[in-house]
Amino acid sequence: QVQLVESGGGLVQPGGSLRLSCVASGFIFRINLQGWYRQAPGKQRELVGIITKDGTTNYTDSVKGRFTISRDNAKNTVYLQMNSLKPEDTAGYYCNAVDLYNQAPYWGQGTQVTVSS
């Protein structure tokens, strides 16, 4: 099994920045793809971006140029740097990992990001 723990959420003003962290533990070798999702109240969970094992990233259009996903393999940690935050970025943010062998998803417990003045 793989466990994912997010941190770094909070309240920030529009235009501000936050960095979320996702620490993986357990059977790390089973992790293939990792990503960040978000879910706003009353809306479906949506993909924010992904990062592959070799560090290739891809983002949903609404965050391109503002959000950056990176990883520190020595710390088993994936980061989501969020800049130029907008009120519409307000959501619960969830770390995700995909199992290399059976494509099963692993999820963290989520961390709340609120963008408001």
Backbone as CSV, one residue per row, in Angstrom:
resi,resn,N_x,N_y,N_z,CA_x,CA_y,CA_z,C_x,C_y,C_z
1,GLN,0.836,-1.204,0.000,0.000,0.000,0.000,0.868,1.249,0.000
2,VAL,0.272,2.312,-0.460,0.926,3.616,-0.495,0.077,4.588,0.307
3,GLN,0.725,5.366,1.136,0.033,6.419,1.880,0.522,7.777,1.388
4,LEU,-0.416,8.700,1.237,-0.121,10.055,0.779,-0.645,11.047,1.807
5,VAL,0.187,12.001,2.179,-0.220,13.020,3.156,0.088,14.396,2.587
6,GLU,-0.965,15.202,2.425,-0.812,16.564,1.915,-0.669,17.548,3.061
7,SER,-0.039,18.668,2.765,0.038,19.784,3.700,0.262,21.062,2.917
8,GLY,0.075,22.194,3.594,0.389,23.469,2.982,-0.796,24.328,2.589
9,GLY,-1.998,23.814,2.765,-3.161,24.616,2.416,-3.380,25.761,3.390
10,GLY,-4.332,26.635,3.050,-4.636,27.747,3.927,-5.422,28.820,3.215
11,LEU,-5.507,29.961,3.862,-6.208,31.126,3.325,-5.189,32.096,2.740
12,VAL,-5.443,32.530,1.520,-4.538,33.457,0.854,-5.358,34.469,0.066
13,GLN,-4.821,35.671,-0.072,-5.511,36.704,-0.834,-5.339,36.471,-2.330
14,PRO,-6.258,36.973,-3.133,-6.090,36.885,-4.592,-4.745,37.470,-5.023
15,GLY,-4.089,36.762,-5.933,-2.766,37.168,-6.384,-1.635,36.580,-5.570
16,GLY,-1.977,35.940,-4.459,-0.959,35.363,-3.596,-0.498,33.995,-4.054
17,SER,0.359,33.385,-3.223,0.957,32.095,-3.554,0.858,31.137,-2.378
18,LEU,0.821,29.864,-2.715,0.897,28.795,-1.730,1.673,27.649,-2.343
19,ARG,2.320,26.860,-1.502,2.958,25.632,-1.962,2.415,24.459,-1.168
20,LEU,1.835,23.523,-1.876,1.343,22.289,-1.260,2.396,21.200,-1.380
21,SER,2.433,20.343,-0.375,3.354,19.207,-0.380,2.572,17.918,-0.240
22,CYS,3.082,16.864,-0.846,2.489,15.544,-0.743,3.617,14.550,-0.484
23,VAL,3.620,13.998,0.724,4.653,13.039,1.103,4.105,11.623,0.970
24,ALA,4.831,10.799,0.262,4.439,9.400,0.063,5.222,8.486,0.992
25,SER,4.546,7.452,1.469,5.199,6.445,2.296,4.604,5.083,1.971
26,GLY,5.236,4.048,2.498,4.764,2.699,2.201,5.527,2.113,1.029
27,PHE,4.808,1.479,0.141,5.420,0.809,-1.012,5.674,1.817,-2.133
28,ILE,6.666,2.656,-1.912,6.962,3.751,-2.843,7.241,3.219,-4.243
29,PHE,7.845,2.056,-4.333,8.219,1.507,-5.635,7.006,1.235,-6.512
30,ARG,5.811,1.176,-5.898,4.609,0.904,-6.686,4.078,2.165,-7.386
31,ILE,4.615,3.336,-7.039,4.078,4.580,-7.598,4.563,4.790,-9.025
32,ASN,3.624,5.066,-9.911,3.969,5.411,-11.286,3.728,6.905,-11.457
33,LEU,2.585,7.254,-11.892,2.239,8.650,-12.133,1.756,9.297,-10.831
34,GLN,2.046,10.577,-10.629,1.487,11.315,-9.508,0.853,12.594,-10.013
35,GLY,-0.139,13.055,-9.261,-0.806,14.260,-9.700,-1.532,14.961,-8.569
36,TRP,-2.069,16.110,-8.904,-2.898,16.882,-7.989,-4.273,17.071,-8.616
37,TYR,-5.288,16.889,-7.782,-6.670,17.131,-8.168,-7.242,18.166,-7.207
38,ARG,-8.363,18.756,-7.593,-9.057,19.660,-6.688,-10.556,19.493,-6.850
39,GLN,-11.268,19.826,-5.767,-12.712,19.724,-5.784,-13.300,20.893,-5.021
40,ALA,-14.057,21.705,-5.739,-14.752,22.830,-5.131,-16.142,22.378,-4.691
41,PRO,-16.744,23.083,-3.727,-18.086,22.696,-3.262,-19.084,22.628,-4.404
42,GLY,-19.812,21.537,-4.484,-20.829,21.385,-5.508,-20.310,21.033,-6.880
43,LYS,-19.000,20.816,-6.980,-18.414,20.494,-8.283,-17.705,19.150,-8.232
44,GLN,-17.474,18.606,-9.416,-16.748,17.344,-9.498,-15.256,17.566,-9.287
45,ARG,-14.596,16.517,-8.831,-13.147,16.594,-8.677,-12.522,16.709,-10.067
46,GLU,-11.564,17.619,-10.203,-10.916,17.818,-11.493,-9.402,17.709,-11.353
47,LEU,-8.789,17.271,-12.454,-7.344,17.155,-12.486,-6.709,18.535,-12.605
48,VAL,-5.722,18.795,-11.765,-4.957,20.041,-11.852,-3.715,19.823,-12.712
49,GLY,-2.978,18.777,-12.435,-1.784,18.476,-13.204,-1.166,17.172,-12.765
50,ILE,-0.246,16.688,-13.577,0.421,15.418,-13.292,1.921,15.566,-13.459
51,ILE,2.643,14.631,-12.863,4.084,14.556,-13.054,4.455,13.085,-13.177
52,THR,5.245,12.770,-14.194,5.649,11.392,-14.411,6.918,11.078,-13.619
53,LYS,7.321,9.822,-13.649,8.517,9.406,-12.902,9.764,10.130,-13.408
54,ASP,9.780,10.491,-14.700,10.961,11.190,-15.219,10.830,12.704,-15.112
55,GLY,9.751,13.161,-14.468,9.620,14.596,-14.215,8.834,15.378,-15.242
56,THR,8.300,14.715,-16.244,7.469,15.400,-17.226,6.153,15.830,-16.594
57,THR,5.747,17.062,-16.869,4.520,17.587,-16.266,3.499,17.974,-17.335
58,ASN,2.249,18.007,-16.900,1.165,18.452,-17.757,0.106,19.054,-16.854
59,TYR,-0.569,20.106,-17.344,-1.507,20.853,-16.506,-2.813,21.088,-17.233
60,THR,-3.864,21.255,-16.453,-5.120,21.678,-17.040,-4.986,23.144,-17.460
61,ASP,-5.739,23.541,-18.487,-5.557,24.862,-19.086,-5.725,26.001,-18.082
62,SER,-6.628,25.854,-17.131,-6.945,26.952,-16.226,-5.800,27.296,-15.268
63,VAL,-4.812,26.428,-15.127,-3.709,26.706,-14.202,-2.361,26.850,-14.914
64,LYS,-2.337,26.636,-16.210,-1.077,26.734,-16.962,-0.478,28.121,-16.800
65,GLY,0.811,28.142,-16.521,1.508,29.412,-16.338,1.438,29.946,-14.924
66,ARG,0.579,29.359,-14.089,0.439,29.807,-12.700,0.862,28.733,-11.703
67,PHE,0.582,27.479,-12.025,0.895,26.380,-11.118,2.062,25.563,-11.669
68,THR,2.876,25.034,-10.760,4.004,24.198,-11.141,4.086,22.992,-10.217
69,ILE,4.174,21.812,-10.819,4.362,20.577,-10.057,5.820,20.160,-10.167
70,SER,6.394,19.796,-9.037,7.772,19.315,-9.011,7.878,18.171,-8.013
71,ARG,9.025,17.509,-8.041,9.195,16.378,-7.121,10.606,16.345,-6.568
72,ASP,10.715,15.844,-5.348,11.999,15.612,-4.703,12.014,14.126,-4.349
73,ASN,12.663,13.335,-5.178,12.629,11.887,-4.986,13.306,11.464,-3.691
74,ALA,14.306,12.215,-3.265,15.009,11.871,-2.018,14.082,12.000,-0.813
75,LYS,13.086,12.876,-0.930,12.143,13.091,0.161,10.792,12.437,-0.092
76,ASN,10.674,11.716,-1.210,9.398,11.094,-1.580,8.259,12.113,-1.557
77,THR,8.541,13.282,-2.064,7.598,14.403,-1.968,7.343,15.013,-3.335
78,VAL,6.078,15.307,-3.585,5.661,16.048,-4.770,5.073,17.372,-4.297
79,TYR,5.389,18.433,-5.015,4.951,19.776,-4.631,4.010,20.350,-5.691
80,LEU,3.140,21.222,-5.240,2.310,22.023,-6.141,2.508,23.480,-5.748
81,GLN,3.280,24.189,-6.554,3.487,25.624,-6.332,2.394,26.373,-7.057
82,MET,1.638,27.150,-6.329,0.506,27.887,-6.902,0.759,29.380,-6.766
83,ASN,0.850,30.067,-7.893,1.067,31.504,-7.927,-0.126,32.196,-8.569
84,SER,-0.210,33.492,-8.368,-1.296,34.290,-8.952,-2.656,33.650,-8.689
85,LEU,-2.875,33.287,-7.460,-4.095,32.566,-7.106,-5.327,33.433,-7.309
86,LYS,-6.408,32.785,-7.723,-7.683,33.438,-7.984,-8.759,32.826,-7.075
87,PRO,-9.821,33.567,-6.816,-10.901,33.007,-5.994,-11.423,31.673,-6.536
88,GLU,-11.419,31.523,-7.843,-11.912,30.275,-8.439,-10.969,29.099,-8.218
89,ASP,-9.793,29.341,-7.653,-8.897,28.239,-7.287,-9.266,27.643,-5.927
90,THR,-10.212,28.276,-5.245,-10.642,27.768,-3.943,-11.215,26.364,-4.069
91,ALA,-10.647,25.429,-3.316,-11.069,24.034,-3.406,-10.294,23.202,-2.396
92,GLY,-10.745,21.972,-2.208,-9.922,20.998,-1.521,-8.953,20.410,-2.542
93,TYR,-7.690,20.341,-2.194,-6.675,19.844,-3.124,-6.207,18.467,-2.638
94,TYR,-6.171,17.542,-3.569,-5.878,16.144,-3.245,-4.690,15.629,-4.050
95,CYS,-3.793,14.979,-3.351,-2.668,14.326,-3.993,-3.105,12.941,-4.466
96,ASN,-2.619,12.555,-5.613,-2.988,11.270,-6.205,-1.738,10.561,-6.703
97,ALA,-1.761,9.241,-6.609,-0.701,8.428,-7.210,-1.345,7.215,-7.861
98,VAL,-0.746,6.768,-8.939,-1.266,5.624,-9.669,-0.302,4.455,-9.508
99,ASP,-0.861,3.303,-9.176,-0.050,2.107,-8.970,0.540,1.630,-10.286
100,LEU,1.831,1.365,-10.278,2.551,0.952,-11.485,2.052,-0.390,-12.004
101,TYR,1.603,-1.274,-11.108,1.298,-2.650,-11.490,-0.173,-2.877,-11.816
102,ASN,-1.075,-2.188,-11.105,-2.498,-2.438,-11.356,-3.296,-1.180,-11.652
103,GLN,-2.604,-0.040,-11.788,-3.228,1.252,-12.111,-4.256,1.703,-11.074
104,ALA,-4.235,1.104,-9.899,-5.135,1.544,-8.831,-4.727,2.931,-8.348
105,PRO,-5.705,3.781,-8.023,-5.376,5.116,-7.524,-5.197,5.123,-6.006
106,TYR,-4.257,5.922,-5.555,-4.093,6.200,-4.143,-4.401,7.689,-3.941
107,TRP,-5.027,8.014,-2.817,-5.414,9.392,-2.537,-4.955,9.821,-1.158
108,GLY,-4.597,11.098,-1.062,-4.378,11.687,0.234,-5.688,12.172,0.826
109,GLN,-5.611,12.737,2.025,-6.830,13.168,2.718,-7.300,14.542,2.261
110,GLY,-6.444,15.257,1.557,-6.812,16.566,1.037,-6.382,17.700,1.948
111,THR,-6.180,18.851,1.345,-5.870,20.071,2.091,-6.639,21.224,1.461
112,GLN,-7.222,22.065,2.292,-8.103,23.129,1.804,-7.307,24.367,1.415
113,VAL,-7.621,24.889,0.249,-7.067,26.164,-0.212,-8.233,27.133,-0.417
114,THR,-8.161,28.271,0.245,-9.194,29.291,0.121,-8.542,30.588,-0.324
115,VAL,-9.023,31.107,-1.445,-8.497,32.357,-1.993,-9.578,33.422,-1.842
116,SER,-9.333,34.354,-0.962,-10.341,35.352,-0.653,-9.687,36.578,-0.039
117,SER,-10.298,37.741,-0.317,-9.818,38.968,0.298,-10.600,39.271,1.576
